Amino acid sequence: MIKGKCWVADDYVMSYNMILQEYWTAPIDPEENSKWVMAGVDEAFNKENGFKDQGYTFIVAAHNFAGGGKSIEHVVAGLMGAGIKAVFADSFARLQFRNAINYGLPFVTCKDIVKGFETGDELSYDPATGAIENVTKGTEFNSVPAAPFVADVGAAGGLMNFVRDKIAKGEPIG
């Protein structure tokens, strides 16, 4: 069970705005990339650690979260460095959805979830069952639990760790 505070996003939060292109020069590093997460999405976050300092654990979004642009891994690494443990949305951009799997960050599809939350609401999420609760309002949403492979990658801390663990144990990958 994961618990924490959520930030609610609008439709079409583009990856190019989540970390502005001028900060892509930094290595893919969760701590470094977290400094400018959401700088182009909301002017309130357009300062060093502007989003991170708010202490959000979850993002609740509408349609096409992290869409547009390239498959820049800085976005997912930055979200994780900012303390995000899961993102819930009506839909996600394909490239960032795959990056999230590779890094072990749950990107969870849940229809109309954005209608049930306001920024600052307390949320709890059980990845094993897919249950999402707005603790503040006492409402519940259901999503599909993570596929076993995706859950295993997340538990290992990302795809690279998953593969390393399998190799070290002499187990087949897949």
Secondary structure, 3 states (H helix, E strand, C coil): CEEEEEEECCCCCEHHHHCCHHHCCCCCCHHHHHCCCCCCCCHHHCCCCCCHHHCCCEEECCCCECECCCCCCHHHHHHHHCCCCEEEECCECHHHHHHHHHHCCCEEECCCHHHHCCCCCEEEEECCCCEEEECCCCEEEECCCCCHHHHHHHHHCCHHHHHHHHHHHCCCCC
